Amino acid sequence: MATRRSGIVVIGAGQAALTLAETLRRGGETRPITLIGTEVHPPYQRPPLSKAYLSGGMPRDRLWLKPPEWYAEHEIDLVLGVEVTAIDRRRSQVVLSDGGVRAYGQLVLATGSRPRPLPAAAGGDLAGVHVIRGIDDIDRLAAQLASARAVLLIGGGYIGLEAAAVARGLGKSVTLVEAAPRILARVACDRTAAMVRDLHLSHGVDLREGLGVARLVPGADGAAAGARLADGTEVAADLVIVGIGGIANDALARSAGLRCGDGSGGVCVDAFCRTEDPDILAAGDVALFDIDGSGSMRLESVQNACDQARAAAATLLGREEAYAPVPWFWSDQYDMKLQIAGLNRGADRTLLRPGRRPGTGSVWYFRASRFVAVDALSDPRAYMAGKRWLEERVSPRLDQLADPAVDLKEVASDPVDVPA
Ligand code: FAD
């Protein structure tokens, strides 16, 4: 059994890892802290990758979460370009791709997630097929995007839709194909999807919903030159971007015998970010946890990576603070800012509240008459009101909320005292 005096080793050097290290040092942690990351880049923010960084509107040095000198100043050992290949729980050490090992007193899995690949059988391994996850992905993609004329997006989730908006902004012809009956099927209701659909149609995106890709078609040079769709039609493209969801990087945990989830995976943790091994915690995209009493889930968001890492740090500092957040998320597409607060799963009713300008507004989700989430489309007042109600554990009065003549500040709310 490792002693409390041994160091803390974090696998991954992304948003969750950085927040964890920072919170530990702020909390007075004096033990050695090591972050080990596969990527050669220091911890950076991913959201701009499918937005301003992809469009060329943000320089690379604005992606870094901390200046280079911060790590030495805070005695954080940053080991980059090295993969952890195994966790040896018996010896309390991790095995590295460079042949080394690192002993740990406590270990944190902050390995994030990766894009679900388009199978090779469907042409996913052709040249000219891109995913959006890391800086290197974007640098490769942006170079080809500059000269591309027609872009095919596979997947109508946030990343695909954001990339479509960037590509249209660069003047490319854009087709977006979504196999599910509609875009945003996994994350938003049909009212929100309808507003986002209208936005993309108004910007000239050729949006095809309920239509999967049968396979990508190679051109004379062997690179992807388009796709044959499920209905037999073909779409020509000189660049393909695949955004069909994420999978947790939980292979290390699985091999080490830790309990993990099915589907898109994830390492099972309790409200204090502990796995079943008392010396191993997990936080961020990779963690699978029960947030609202309705079953385990993973959240892929900056809010989750940061807040869960803070909860994990509290556990390591010996001050247990259960992770019970009001989740929030955002997406930028064209000049529309979508802001989401709460979790809409299990919602049985939605309400659309039009905004002050066309194309703006908010969609409110209720479960058993209880307010659980809001999607605000270029409507920051709705987002702020909804987030506040969720934090205060109250539900706005439906009749007042439904009436656009009633100002949000005037909408009354009732306490919610039943568990979600
Ligand atoms: P990551 O930041 O992915 O860090 C994990 C790191 O661990 C990676 O660098 C990985 O290489 C490394 N790693 C994995 N396995 C190993 C190993 N065995 N050994 C060593 N290192 C390993 N969220 C929002 O809230 N709003 C947004 O608008 C938004 N936009 C996004 C746009 C894009 C393009 C992407 C990709 C994500 C976006 N997100 C957004 C999600 C958000 O960025 C992630 O949820 C967040 O980065 C997760 O942090 P993390 O630390 O869990 O994982």
Residues whose N, C-alpha, C, O or C-beta is under 5 A from the ligand:
A	BS01	FAD	I11 G12 A13 G14 Q15 A16 A17 I36 G37 T38 E39 R46 P47 L49 S50 V82 E83 V84 A110 T111 G112 S113 I132 R133 N249 A283 G284 D285 V286 E300 S301 V302 Q303 A305 W328 F329 W330 S331
